[in-house]
Amino acid sequence: MDFNFFEKIKFKQPFRFIDIAVQIGIGGVAVIVVAYWILWGSPTKVEVEQSGFRGTGMAQLEFESELRRLASVNVMPESEEPWIPEGGEPLARDIYENVQVLGNLTEDNFNRLMLAITEWVSPELGCVYCHGDLALEDYGQDNLYTKIVARSMLQMTININSQWTDHVAETGVNCYTCHRGQNVPEYLWFEPEPVTTLGPNSAYQNRPIPIAGYSSMSARAIQDYLVGDEEIRQLPTMPNQKNDTFGTIQSTYKNYSLMIHMSESLGVNCTFCHNTRAMSQWDQSPPQRVTAWHGIRMVREINNVYLDPLQPVYPPERLGPLGDAPKAMCTTCHQGVNKPLYGAPAVANWPELVSTDPVYPEEAAMAD
């Protein structure tokens, strides 16, 4: 055996081989990073969109990588156009039993909407999710809580699309806006469990929760503004300002907590709704601020009129830790974009979700 072999490969200097391995590893990582950068772009590249007056810095900044992610998950499913009634067709209420909301639809349009709701809310379980494993002639039974909830949600959707156009405009909403193919929308909230403290409750501050962006601001904003009808008030921005519309430091923290929630829900910053040189001045704010004002009151009505009253209907496992029903917030619909599903028309092919007496496109054209 050639004992000079170890000398030839300089085995007496083992750290030299470690250095080479480290260099190769660093080089490999660098190649991967550069390849990723070339193929998918810089993960730190920012897209800027002006959202207010020129020269005031009113712009929205968003990482392009985040925009790509949001674009991939905010896609409205395709749907066919409604079937225009010819007149004289039997209506759903005359064919099926216990049709309380959509009974004035023709059979074809009624079944068309039922199939769409199945795809929007329960693509895996199908009709069984609301009706149970029953024969078709028994679908009129209200033996599952899911059917009772679905009926209330249909009424809520029609109310939103017909009474809250100041917020949802002509785009409207449908079941997919919140559900995104899931039985239960991902972004709901419950009353949080009380926190035991040794001293004062600190006005519900310093209790970082996701809804408040894990900030130190008040954890009561959602309850007080999106269920309760408390007015949004804050301290004056200038020492000499005095007005009954100004609030206390506690209400200011709660106000900021709500603003953080809205900002994160819509994926925007303060300048989307405010001119930051005059935060409280409505006449210097972008029109989005008025839309948001209506949105707060819309969500308040949704929670008080449609969601909270369903508490006795839900089984215990669907209730919150304090026994309350699930409730909506800004994130429920928006899910990171300032217009849900990037403003895709949610009711263009679904006039049934705008009125219980729908006008179909061809009929509207004839009326004009």
NORFEN-V988118 format. One line per field, one symbol per residue. ss: DSSP state (@ for helix, = for strand, . for the rest). psi: psi as a letter, one per 20 degrees, with the letter a starting at -180 (. if undefined). burial: + if it has 9 or more other ideal C-beta (glycine too) atoms within 8 Angstrom, else -. A space follows every 50 residues. Layout:
# NORFEN-V988118
ss->???
psi->???
burial->???
This chain:
# NORFEN-V988118
ss->....@@@@.....@@@@@@@@@@@@@@@@@@@@@@@@@@@.....===== ........=====@@@@@@@@@@.................=@@@@..... .....=@@@@@@@@@@@@@@@......@@@@....@@@......@@@@@@ @@@@@@@@@@@@@.@@@@......@@@@@.........=........... .@@@.....@@@........@@@@@@......................@@ @@@@@@@@@@@@@@@@...@@@.........@@@...@@@@@@@@@@@@@ @@@@@@@@@@@@...@@@........=..@@@@@.....@@@@....... @@@.......@@@@@@@.
psi->poiighhhjliimhhhhggggggggggggggggggggggirpijpppppp jbqqjjjnqpppphhhhhghhhimppqqqrqqopqipiqqrhhigqqkoh gkhjqrgghghghghghghhhmhghbhhhhirmrqhijiiqliphhhggh ghhgggghgghhiliigibigaqahhgghljqgpqhnrqrpqqqppqhbr jkkkrkmpqhhkkkrjrpjjggghhigrkpqoqrqqiqhjppqiiqbrhg hgghghgghgggghhikrahihiqoiimhiohijqrihhgghghgghghg ggghhhggiigihqrhijrrhjjqqqrqahhgggliqhppkkjpoijhjm hhjhqimqoqghhgghh.
burial->-----------------------------------++-------+-+--- ++---+-+++-++++++--++--+-------+------+-++---+--+- +++-+++-++-+++-+++++++----+++++-------+-+--+++++++ ++++++++++++-++-++--++++++++++----+-++-+---------- --+-+-----+++-+-+++++++++++----+++-----------++--+ ++++++++++++++++++-+++++++--------++-+++++-+++-+++ ++++-+++-++--+---+++---++++++++++++++--++---+++--+ +++++--+-++-++----
